[in-house]
């Protein structure tokens, strides 16, 4: 009888432990509503200094980096009034190409920020027009780094938006969702399928929901779940996607390249578990 009591008690206790463990595991996986909400975002840039970040230019000139990436009224201002209207255009040096990088590595998260264009132009503007970008999963912070890029770009000649284009440098890889032309993203809800593709530049579709040279802000959002997938959003719309990411984690950087640009409201929401891709496609 005592033995049966002990067995029953053990069974009860083990069941409670298993239930508690299951509840704890379940609690670490956010619901769809939580994943999609504005709750849980934390600022990465404090608007006052470079705590948590570091600056790097192609030239390696740290004094110049502080000038290129100026902080003004809580905003990062790239190529501010201390630079001329045209700076080192078509010289081939491009010494002020660079990024400001997080010191911390990230893997599963939603990273978002806002940007708008100014009027000053620099470096190889003739080739790439209004061009900057955001690199994520960076494992080598050289200029340009090994990671995956969310392109920020506007071609004023064709009046086409390129913000959200996927760029795959050497050392990085992913599967992509090509449309019929093989060059432009096709949303999986419209029949796009993750495919092994060649090339380093994978374009967003032509859209109207963007701000170019009108002094208005755009919101960029990058949803990344380790090696599983990345979703590029612009002003709330999904404009590009990739799966089977390599690398699977790394630091994050925002660029200086060919034109005056402002960055603000730089923030992140991290996850402990993979959120299914379908959560963000609804």
Order of alpha helices (4+ residues) and beta strands (2+ residues): alpha-alpha-beta-beta-alpha-beta-beta-beta-beta-beta-alpha-beta-beta-beta-beta-beta-beta-beta-beta-beta-beta-beta
